[in-house]
């Protein structure tokens, strides 16, 4: 490192481990700074930057120090290699300094221990700059000077005012503080309201605070902050790295875009009890991490993090993407970072997931209806009596939510999962059990026939709603003739006498969203004719009768959608059987 001889004002160079005691300057760069090349030649003594160097050296001499360090003239900024090395060494240089002089050029008062002087002090631009954060935290001793180079206090004496202005814990500003005792989120929050001239410096100025090193790549923009977080992950399993918030409603990754996303994370700590013991790493598929998760909304999980706020564990929402096992972080119903209630732990499943950072900003598909539209059943359903006839045949519907015989919607509430609903369908002396639900990976499941009761319900009352909606029916053996398993991406098509069952993703008029549409019909002994066509009205498979547009190429309707064809399509259809 280079140091200024405070007596001769000459630049001298020392190798690591051999530098003498020195003072170090912390300041805001302004017009008229003096470079290394100027200092080694004939500096312009009228420049404000030169006067700053002189004042630093004068104060160092007064403190009995022969050397001082000032970044403007002790680093060769024409050398990218030296600049990179210096930035990676900066925190250590400040930490090893005998004393740091913090020069506040915009503070012109002498007394900052009470109003109005204290207000002037804490509003100094020095407290808003990214680089000055490490210059405040790294040195053991920091003395503040006003614009006239008069001492106005020290880090220790002004720690309460500094803490109030910066959200930095008072204990961090006291001698002997160890930054490693504070969570990543808390440390990030200290930088969340600071700025730098160049985007990349918002990451580079934090290297020492997180004890990491990385090369400087000016021109990479916000990618620098992503790289910083990736470097932090290599040596830390602190989940508070993921405990940030953003109002961005598009797809997001697990890593924040800037320290500003941690503005509300100053009260987040590492959880005393760690649930996640597996390492995580960056791969070409995204950030791979194992998290305890449970279904929370359609295609969306609530995932628990190993960090807490006021003792409450926190969680984030991860939505499945069209590609298998790929996820994006999302906001759900306006919530981003939420409390993960302790009683949810028993319901969690550990999942290895890939969260793709590069998808940040991508527009996600519209959120789907969390449940099923029972569009077609084996017979008309009537679950509530409309007259006083004793022989009236009623079906029984079991659901956690509301049911309407006309709408026929089974909806799962946010936070629910498993069985969406069950129907004990009665008609003309016959009865059929129908159940629909989603397994833990959001694959649709349908039971047609068999028992209305779930097989493994523990201590639940077999006749209770909870007992009959228990999801254990979805665990029936693969050879079960009643259970039909679909997939999250393709739904379900089952044409096996005596039933034809389809579950497909399509528009649900009553809710104005897409979602799972269920059609359960009786098939002929031959299973019904399958045209291997998809209906352009409902996205379902076309059976028995195919309505083909006589004008448009590749436009087809099933028999259900054809009934409304006069309102939905302007051309005539050819009927194919």
GIZI-V849041 format. One record per residue. N is the residue number from 1. SS is DSSP state (@ for helix, = for strand, . for the rest). PSI is psi in radians with two decimals (999 if undefined). D_LAST is the distance of its C-alpha to the last C-alpha in Angstrom with 2 decimals. Layout:
n->(N;N)
ss->(SS;SS)
psi->(PSI;PSI)
d_last->(D_LAST;D_LAST)
This chain:
n->(1;2;3;4;5;6;7;8;9;10;11;12;13;14;15;16;17;18;19;20;21;22;23;24;25;26;27;28;29;30;31;32;33;34;35;36;37;38;39;40;41;42;43;44;45;46;47;48;49;50;51;52;53;54;55;56;57;58;59;60;61;62;63;64;65;66;67;68;69;70;71;72;73;74;75;76;77;78;79;80;81;82;83;84;85;86;87;88;89;90;91;92;93;94;95;96;97;98;99;100;101;102;103;104;105;106;107;108;109;110;111;112;113;114;115;116;117;118;119;120;121;122;123;124;125;126;127;128;129;130;131;132;133;134;135;136;137;138;139;140;141;142;143;144;145;146;147;148;149;150;151;152;153;154;155;156;157;158;159;160;161;162;163;164;165;166;167;168;169;170;171;172;173;174;175;176;177;178;179;180;181;182;183;184;185;186;187;188;189;190;191;192;193;194;195;196;197;198;199;200;201;202;203;204;205;206;207;208;209;210;211;212;213;214;215;216;217;218;219;220;221;222;223;224;225;226;227;228;229;230;231;232;233;234;235;236;237;238;239;240;241;242;243;244;245;246;247;248;249;250;251;252;253;254;255;256;257;258;259;260;261;262;263;264;265;266;267;268;269;270;271;272;273;274;275;276;277;278;279;280;281;282;283;284;285;286;287;288;289;290;291;292;293;294;295;296;297;298;299;300;301;302;303;304;305;306;307;308;309;310;311;312;313;314;315;316;317;318;319;320;321;322;323;324;325;326;327;328;329;330;331;332;333;334;335;336;337;338;339;340;341;342;343;344;345;346;347;348;349;350;351;352;353;354;355;356;357;358;359;360;361;362;363;364;365;366;367;368;369;370;371;372;373;374;375;376;377;378;379;380;381;382;383;384;385;386;387;388;389;390;391;392;393;394;395;396;397;398;399;400;401;402;403;404;405;406;407;408;409;410;411;412;413;414;415;416;417;418;419;420;421;422;423;424;425;426;427;428;429;430;431;432;433;434;435;436;437;438;439;440;441;442;443;444;445;446;447;448;449;450;451;452;453;454;455;456;457;458;459;460;461;462;463;464;465;466;467;468;469;470;471;472;473;474;475;476;477;478;479;480;481;482;483;484;485;486;487;488;489;490;491;492;493;494;495;496;497;498;499;500;501;502;503;504;505;506;507;508;509;510;511;512;513;514;515;516;517;518;519;520;521;522;523;524;525;526;527;528;529;530;531;532;533;534;535;536;537;538;539;540;541;542;543;544;545;546;547;548;549;550;551;552;553;554;555;556;557;558;559;560;561;562;563;564;565;566;567;568;569;570;571;572;573;574;575;576;577)
ss->(.;=;=;=;=;.;.;.;.;.;=;=;=;.;.;.;.;.;.;.;.;=;=;=;=;=;.;.;.;.;.;.;.;.;.;@;@;@;@;@;.;.;.;.;.;.;.;@;@;@;@;@;@;@;@;@;@;@;@;@;@;@;.;.;.;.;=;=;=;.;@;@;@;@;.;.;.;.;.;@;@;@;@;@;@;@;@;@;@;@;@;@;@;@;@;@;.;.;=;=;=;=;=;.;.;.;.;.;.;.;.;.;.;.;.;.;@;@;@;@;@;@;.;.;@;@;@;@;=;.;@;@;@;@;@;@;@;.;.;.;.;=;=;=;=;.;.;.;.;.;=;=;=;=;.;.;.;.;@;@;@;@;@;@;@;@;.;.;.;@;@;@;@;.;.;.;.;.;@;@;@;.;.;@;@;@;@;@;@;@;@;.;.;.;=;.;.;.;.;.;@;@;@;@;.;.;.;@;@;@;.;.;.;.;.;.;.;.;.;.;.;.;@;@;@;@;@;@;@;@;@;@;@;.;.;.;.;.;@;@;@;@;.;.;.;.;.;.;.;.;.;=;.;.;.;.;.;.;@;@;@;@;.;.;.;.;.;=;=;=;.;.;.;.;.;.;.;.;.;.;=;=;=;.;.;=;=;=;=;=;=;=;=;=;=;=;=;.;.;=;=;=;=;=;=;=;=;=;=;.;.;=;=;=;=;=;=;=;=;=;.;.;.;.;.;=;=;=;=;=;.;=;.;.;=;.;.;=;=;.;.;@;@;@;@;@;@;.;=;=;=;=;=;=;=;.;@;@;@;.;.;.;.;.;.;.;.;.;.;.;=;=;=;=;=;=;.;.;.;.;.;.;.;.;.;.;.;.;.;.;.;.;.;.;.;=;=;=;=;.;.;.;.;.;.;.;.;.;=;=;=;.;.;.;.;.;.;=;=;=;=;=;=;=;=;=;=;.;.;=;=;=;=;=;=;=;=;=;.;.;.;.;.;=;=;=;=;=;.;.;.;.;.;.;.;.;.;.;.;.;.;.;.;.;@;@;@;@;.;.;@;@;@;@;@;.;.;.;.;.;.;.;=;=;=;.;=;.;.;.;=;=;=;=;=;=;.;.;=;=;=;=;=;=;=;=;=;=;.;.;.;.;=;=;=;=;=;=;=;=;=;=;.;.;.;.;.;.;.;=;=;=;=;=;.;.;.;.;.;.;=;=;=;.;.;=;=;=;=;.;.;.;.;.;.;=;=;.;@;@;@;@;.;.;@;@;@;@;.;.;.;.;=;=;=;=;.)
psi->(2.68;2.50;2.67;2.22;2.04;-0.21;-0.81;-0.26;0.41;2.62;2.23;2.62;2.42;2.54;2.74;2.39;-0.16;0.14;2.45;3.09;2.46;2.72;2.70;2.49;2.40;2.25;3.00;2.36;2.29;3.14;2.54;0.42;2.74;2.23;2.99;-0.79;-0.68;-0.69;-0.59;-0.31;-2.10;1.65;2.62;1.85;-0.13;-0.17;2.46;-0.61;-0.60;-0.69;-0.57;-0.72;-0.76;-0.78;-0.65;-0.83;-0.68;-0.75;-0.64;-0.74;-0.73;-0.53;0.14;0.41;2.41;-0.33;2.69;2.73;2.23;2.18;-0.55;-0.60;0.05;0.04;2.34;1.71;-0.06;-0.19;1.98;-0.59;-0.78;-0.65;-0.75;-0.76;-0.70;-0.74;-0.68;-0.37;-0.16;-0.83;-0.75;-0.70;-0.71;-0.66;-0.58;-0.12;2.54;-0.65;2.61;2.29;2.02;1.91;2.01;1.65;-0.28;0.22;2.05;0.25;2.75;-0.53;1.96;0.28;-0.13;2.90;2.60;-0.09;-0.67;-0.66;-0.72;-0.72;-0.94;-0.30;0.09;2.48;-0.34;-0.60;-0.09;-0.08;2.53;-0.79;-0.52;-0.16;-0.89;-0.48;-0.37;-0.70;-0.65;-0.82;2.54;-0.67;2.16;2.23;2.32;2.44;2.51;-3.01;-0.39;0.18;0.67;2.37;2.32;0.01;3.12;2.95;-0.68;-0.77;-0.45;0.27;-0.59;-0.78;-0.70;-0.74;-0.76;-0.58;-0.45;-0.15;0.22;2.30;2.45;-0.69;-0.50;-0.47;0.02;2.70;2.46;0.05;2.47;2.01;-0.47;-0.25;-0.12;2.47;2.78;-0.76;-0.72;-0.75;-0.68;-0.63;-0.50;-0.45;-0.05;-0.44;0.25;2.82;2.77;2.79;-0.72;2.46;-0.75;-0.58;-0.34;-0.41;-0.78;-0.55;-0.12;0.00;-0.88;-0.57;-0.48;0.14;0.82;2.84;2.54;2.71;2.67;2.29;1.30;2.31;-0.24;-0.18;-2.37;-0.26;-0.46;-0.70;-0.57;-0.78;-0.69;-0.81;-0.64;-0.64;-0.69;-0.72;-0.49;-0.39;0.24;2.47;0.42;1.91;-0.20;-0.19;-0.47;0.03;1.14;2.97;2.58;2.61;0.03;2.07;-0.06;3.14;2.50;2.82;-3.02;-0.40;2.49;2.79;-0.45;2.87;-0.40;-0.46;-0.24;0.27;-0.54;0.41;0.28;-0.27;0.38;2.31;2.88;2.41;2.36;-0.67;2.04;2.19;-0.49;2.07;0.09;2.52;2.74;2.73;2.83;2.30;3.07;-0.14;-0.09;-3.03;2.04;2.21;2.55;2.23;2.55;2.18;2.72;2.55;2.41;-0.61;3.09;2.13;0.25;2.30;2.64;2.11;2.33;2.42;2.70;0.97;2.76;2.73;2.04;0.68;-0.14;2.19;2.58;2.74;2.84;2.87;2.27;2.21;2.37;2.42;2.94;-0.55;2.42;2.33;0.37;2.43;2.76;2.56;2.41;2.84;2.36;2.09;0.70;0.01;2.50;-1.24;2.01;2.86;2.31;1.76;2.48;-0.60;-0.19;-0.25;-0.71;-0.34;-0.10;2.67;2.32;2.25;2.40;2.07;2.77;2.06;2.12;1.99;-0.61;-0.16;-0.06;2.23;-0.24;2.49;2.15;2.75;2.64;2.43;2.32;2.78;2.31;1.42;-2.59;2.50;1.99;1.30;-0.80;2.19;3.05;-0.37;2.79;2.48;2.40;1.93;-0.17;2.42;2.42;-0.03;-3.08;0.33;2.26;-0.43;0.22;2.30;2.05;2.49;2.78;2.30;2.23;2.11;2.68;-0.41;-2.62;2.65;2.40;2.24;-0.42;-0.79;-0.68;0.92;2.24;1.95;2.31;2.36;2.70;2.25;-0.28;2.90;3.02;-2.26;2.19;-0.58;2.91;2.57;2.29;1.59;2.15;2.41;2.25;0.85;-0.04;2.70;2.44;2.33;2.32;2.20;2.53;2.58;3.14;2.33;-3.05;-0.23;0.30;0.42;2.34;2.48;2.41;2.30;2.23;2.04;-3.11;-2.82;2.58;-0.29;2.46;2.52;-0.69;1.66;0.15;-2.25;0.15;2.63;2.20;-0.46;-0.09;2.83;-0.80;-0.65;-0.77;-0.39;0.05;2.36;0.09;-0.32;-0.41;-0.17;0.26;2.69;2.70;-0.42;0.08;2.33;-0.17;-0.51;2.30;2.17;2.16;-3.12;2.69;-0.61;-0.47;-0.18;-2.45;2.31;2.03;1.93;1.53;1.95;2.30;0.18;2.60;2.07;2.18;2.42;2.01;2.77;2.14;3.06;2.37;1.82;-0.67;-0.43;-0.16;0.39;2.89;2.75;-3.02;2.18;2.20;2.23;2.10;2.00;2.83;2.42;2.80;3.01;-0.43;0.03;-0.10;2.62;2.22;2.06;-0.02;0.69;2.67;2.29;2.29;-0.11;-0.72;-0.03;0.22;2.91;2.59;2.15;2.66;-0.99;2.23;2.11;1.91;2.20;2.34;-0.15;-0.92;2.41;2.44;0.73;2.06;2.64;2.62;3.06;-0.55;-0.83;-0.44;-0.42;-0.42;0.28;-0.56;-0.42;-0.37;-0.25;2.42;-0.11;2.83;2.80;2.53;2.28;2.16;2.25;999)
d_last->(86.91;89.19;91.64;94.06;97.70;98.72;102.27;101.79;98.28;97.39;94.05;94.44;91.81;91.46;89.22;87.25;89.52;92.63;92.25;95.10;94.65;93.15;92.03;88.59;87.47;84.33;83.72;81.32;81.27;82.60;83.86;86.91;86.24;88.26;86.57;87.90;88.92;90.84;92.53;93.67;95.11;96.78;94.67;94.87;96.82;95.85;92.17;90.98;89.45;92.84;94.46;91.80;92.71;96.41;95.91;93.91;96.67;99.38;97.75;97.28;100.98;101.82;99.79;101.65;98.82;99.44;95.84;92.89;89.29;87.56;84.07;84.65;87.38;86.95;83.58;83.08;79.92;79.93;78.93;75.32;76.22;79.11;77.11;74.39;77.06;78.85;75.78;75.03;78.71;79.17;78.66;81.11;83.67;83.61;83.74;86.76;88.70;91.89;90.99;88.42;89.49;86.74;87.78;86.26;87.10;85.71;87.78;91.19;92.48;94.74;93.84;90.19;90.78;90.31;88.85;88.70;89.39;86.76;84.10;85.13;85.03;81.54;80.09;81.39;78.84;79.92;77.81;74.66;74.66;72.62;75.41;77.99;76.02;77.05;80.48;80.86;79.56;80.90;84.69;86.74;88.96;87.88;90.36;89.26;91.24;90.99;91.23;95.02;94.73;96.14;94.82;92.76;91.66;89.93;86.53;88.11;89.98;87.08;84.27;83.38;83.00;81.10;78.71;78.01;77.29;75.15;73.44;75.10;76.42;80.19;80.61;79.12;81.96;84.65;86.49;84.89;81.30;78.64;75.39;73.54;74.06;71.63;67.84;66.03;64.45;67.88;69.40;66.55;67.10;70.66;69.34;66.49;68.53;70.41;69.79;70.68;71.02;68.52;65.19;65.84;69.15;67.44;66.43;69.51;71.92;70.45;70.90;74.14;73.01;70.33;72.51;70.15;70.65;68.38;68.88;68.94;66.24;66.95;63.98;61.36;61.27;59.54;58.65;62.29;61.71;58.66;60.87;63.56;61.24;60.02;63.68;64.42;61.61;63.22;66.18;64.94;62.43;63.07;59.72;61.29;60.44;56.94;58.35;58.11;56.34;54.70;53.10;50.63;47.13;45.43;44.90;48.25;49.77;52.20;55.21;56.70;57.09;60.73;63.46;62.66;59.65;62.23;64.13;63.36;63.84;67.63;67.43;65.06;66.50;65.40;64.23;66.91;64.31;62.05;58.53;57.42;59.39;57.17;58.06;55.88;55.73;54.24;51.66;49.34;46.52;48.60;51.24;50.73;51.94;51.56;51.42;50.98;47.81;45.67;42.37;43.28;40.37;36.86;37.32;41.05;43.94;47.47;49.75;53.38;56.21;59.62;61.49;62.71;63.86;66.61;65.67;61.95;59.54;57.20;53.53;51.09;47.33;45.21;41.56;39.16;37.85;34.52;36.37;37.12;40.57;41.52;42.96;44.51;47.10;46.05;47.46;45.77;46.37;49.41;50.96;51.83;54.58;54.50;56.37;54.83;55.91;57.62;55.53;52.42;53.93;52.81;49.15;49.19;47.73;49.40;47.04;47.81;46.30;46.46;47.16;46.88;49.82;48.62;45.70;48.26;47.29;43.62;41.34;39.23;35.68;35.75;36.60;33.61;33.44;35.19;32.94;29.43;27.27;25.73;22.85;20.76;22.56;21.94;23.54;25.40;28.65;32.07;35.01;37.81;39.15;39.18;41.12;43.69;41.75;42.77;39.55;37.35;34.87;35.18;33.66;35.94;35.43;37.79;38.20;41.12;40.16;38.93;35.81;34.13;31.45;29.78;30.12;29.45;31.23;33.08;35.60;38.17;41.52;43.19;45.05;42.78;40.44;38.62;36.77;35.32;34.71;33.83;32.24;33.08;30.15;31.03;29.01;29.80;32.21;30.09;30.98;29.36;31.09;29.39;31.41;30.79;33.30;34.36;36.49;39.58;37.70;35.16;32.30;29.97;30.22;28.26;29.38;27.22;29.28;32.82;35.95;36.49;39.76;40.26;42.10;44.89;46.37;50.07;52.34;49.77;49.35;46.25;45.37;46.10;43.62;44.85;44.51;40.94;39.87;41.76;39.60;40.58;37.23;35.79;38.15;36.59;36.49;33.66;32.61;32.18;29.05;29.23;29.95;27.31;28.77;27.36;29.20;30.79;29.21;25.63;25.10;23.18;19.80;20.00;17.23;19.53;19.40;20.22;19.53;17.29;19.81;19.63;22.71;22.57;25.05;24.24;26.03;27.32;28.24;30.94;32.98;32.34;31.77;29.16;28.88;26.92;23.92;23.03;19.86;20.34;17.77;17.53;15.04;14.32;16.70;14.40;14.36;10.70;8.27;10.06;9.12;12.91;12.89;15.30;14.95;17.79;18.59;19.33;19.24;17.07;14.39;10.72;8.94;6.01;4.85;6.32;8.89;10.78;14.30;15.32;18.82;19.22;18.61;17.08;16.35;13.23;12.70;11.25;10.80;14.57;15.80;13.86;16.10;19.05;17.74;20.36;23.07;21.95;20.59;21.99;19.25;16.31;12.70;9.99;6.68;3.81;0.00)
